[in-house]
Amino acid sequence: LRPDLPAAGSRAEPTLRRPRDSVRPSPRGIMVAYWRQAGLSYIRYSQICAKAVRDALKTEFKASAEKTSSSSVKIVKVKKE
């Protein structure tokens, strides 16, 4: 009998658990994400993941994925009245 599974016939609600691979305890006991421990920001981490996914695509889908990979930002200064 596994301790993490309810016994047969029990009506206990299953408990929600955190994914084991997403975080791990730091020396002070604070949960820290792996990308943060590696010194990356979440934005940089997501960029690396997106590039890995785009690179893994079949050639027929790569062209449309490359179009969406570029982004732009427009900054507008608000005039004070």
Buried (B, 14 or more C-beta within 10 A) or exposed (E): EEEEEEEEEEEEEEEEEEEEEEBEEEEEEEEEEEBEEEEBEEEEBEEEEEEEEBEEEEEEEBEEBEEEEEEEEEEEEEEEE
